[in-house]
Amino acid sequence: MLKEKLIHIAQTANIGKDFEIIEVAEKNQQQVTIYIESLAGITIDDCTKVLKHILQYMPEASDLELTVSSAGIDKPLRAPIQFQKHIGKKVEVKTRDGKKHIGILQEYTPLSTTIVVENKKEKREIVMLNEYIQQVKLVIF
């Protein structure tokens, strides 16, 4: 109930751009983190606006240790908006069978993820069904 109410109120915040709630993580009943994402990027000011909006329209949230944060570049990609935002960037894909592929994220659909893998000898496209993907992360370095 609390989670649903937080999501509902957070979604109505006006931060001057479209954004989506990626996840609401509850460490315990008093610690809640709301992760948000936007194709235009998320700033600290955006997170602050969402937090203030929640506290304004849900006063009981002030009893929580409530945090609003961007999804973070070190966390796995989970939501379609994250994949869309990172098209053209280098990613590491781990499949359920333990294989690891590193390449450029070319396309994402609800059913599949496509990356382009390039080495000295060849450049090839790998299309993977999302149900067989365990995790996708940005390659930062």
C-alpha positions in Angstrom: 0.0 0.0 0.0 2.8 2.5 0.9 4.8 1.6 -2.1 1.8 2.1 -4.5 0.9 5.4 -2.8 4.5 6.7 -3.1 4.6 5.7 -6.8 1.3 7.4 -7.5 2.3 10.7 -5.9 5.8 10.7 -7.3 4.5 10.2 -10.8 2.5 13.5 -10.5 5.6 15.6 -9.7 6.4 18.3 -12.2 10.2 18.4 -12.8 10.0 20.1 -16.2 10.6 16.9 -18.2 9.1 13.5 -18.6 10.4 10.9 -16.2 9.7 7.4 -15.1 10.0 5.6 -11.8 12.4 2.7 -12.4 12.2 1.1 -9.0 11.0 1.6 -5.4 13.5 -0.2 -3.1 12.5 -0.8 0.5 15.4 -1.8 2.8 13.0 -2.1 5.7 9.7 -0.4 6.6 11.4 2.9 7.3 14.0 3.2 4.5 12.7 3.7 1.0 14.6 4.7 -2.2 12.8 5.8 -5.3 14.9 5.5 -8.5 13.8 7.7 -11.4 15.0 8.1 -15.1 14.5 10.4 -18.0 15.7 10.4 -21.6 16.9 14.0 -20.8 18.9 12.8 -17.8 18.2 13.3 -14.1 19.8 15.9 -11.9 20.0 16.4 -8.1 17.4 19.2 -8.5 15.0 16.8 -10.3 15.4 14.3 -7.4 14.8 17.1 -4.9 11.7 18.3 -6.7 10.2 14.8 -6.6 11.0 14.4 -2.9 9.5 17.7 -2.0 6.4 16.9 -4.0 6.0 13.6 -2.2 6.4 15.2 1.2 3.9 17.9 0.2 1.1 15.5 -0.8 2.0 12.7 1.5 2.9 14.1 4.9 3.2 10.7 6.5 6.2 10.1 4.3 8.2 12.5 6.5 8.3 9.6 9.0 10.4 7.6 6.5 14.0 7.8 5.6 13.0 8.6 2.0 15.5 9.1 -0.9 14.9 9.9 -4.5 17.8 9.1 -6.8 18.7 8.7 -10.5 19.0 5.1 -11.6 22.8 5.4 -11.6 25.3 4.4 -14.3 26.7 1.6 -12.2 23.4 -0.2 -11.8 22.0 -2.8 -14.2 19.6 -1.5 -16.9 16.0 -2.6 -16.0 13.5 -0.4 -17.7 12.9 0.2 -21.4 13.6 4.0 -20.9 17.1 3.1 -19.7 17.8 0.9 -22.8 16.4 3.7 -25.0 18.6 6.3 -23.3 21.8 4.2 -23.8 21.4 3.1 -27.4 24.9 3.6 -29.0 26.7 3.0 -25.7 29.0 0.1 -24.7 27.2 -2.5 -22.6 28.0 -5.8 -21.0 25.3 -8.5 -21.3 25.2 -11.5 -19.1 23.0 -14.3 -20.2 21.3 -16.9 -18.0 23.7 -19.6 -19.2 26.7 -17.6 -17.8 28.0 -16.2 -21.1 29.1 -12.6 -21.2 29.0 -10.3 -24.3 30.4 -6.8 -24.6 29.3 -4.6 -27.4 27.5 -1.5 -28.5 23.7 -1.4 -27.6 22.1 -1.1 -31.0 18.4 -1.8 -30.4 16.0 -2.7 -27.6 12.4 -4.0 -27.9 10.2 -5.7 -25.3 11.2 -9.0 -26.8 14.9 -8.7 -27.6 18.1 -6.7 -27.2 20.6 -6.3 -30.0 24.3 -5.4 -29.6 27.1 -5.1 -32.1 30.3 -6.9 -31.1 33.5 -5.8 -32.9 37.0 -7.2 -32.7 40.1 -7.0 -35.0 38.7 -9.6 -37.4 35.0 -9.0 -37.5 32.0 -7.0 -36.6 28.8 -8.9 -35.8 25.4 -8.3 -34.5 24.0 -10.4 -31.7 20.3 -10.5 -31.1 19.3 -12.0 -27.7 15.8 -12.7 -26.4 15.3 -10.7 -23.2 14.0 -13.7 -21.4 17.5 -15.2 -21.7 19.3 -12.1 -20.4 20.2 -12.1 -16.8 21.7 -8.6 -16.6 22.8 -5.6 -18.8 25.1 -3.0 -17.5 26.9 0.0 -19.0 30.6 -0.4 -19.5 32.0 2.7 -17.8 35.7 2.3 -18.6 
